[in-house]
């Protein structure tokens, strides 16, 4: 069983955390995030530059939400201070990506047409090279969701390994047909 909930969330300099009822708000240089937790099982308190989450009972549900709530608050605090990044790479002949303006990612993935991806609010996408995509934002869930949606346009196939993949992702290769 994980014991993540017992550790306090340390608030770094430049981050402000406010708790109103069951809503925790964190604001920093990268924006503002909020999270509403289930106050029937856990409670969060602000104590000298840390957030402490405690369960209200010893039930399984309370202990589960104890660690989850602490992890979500920690992710929020880290997001508004440092941010989260997902690195992706395009592998395949003619596969390219480019950012047009600040709201559109154009992908050439071997289709007869280019794929236009609208960049959501709170996300910054950059292309260091035509085959490298970097997704950056304060909200960890949103960064992962956007990266997953980009990957779904052409996920890596097992025979040649072509497609959009995360940096460091291993694609298990299959052997082709034999004569």
Secondary structure by P-SEA (a helix, b strand, c coil): ccccccbbbbbcccbbbbbcccbbbbbcccbbbbbbcccccccccccccbbbbbbccccaaaaaaaaaaaaaaaaaaaaacbbbbbbbbbbccccccccccccbbbbbccccbbbbbbbcccbbbbbccccbbbbbcccaaaaaaaaaaaaaccccccccccccccccbbbbbbbcccc
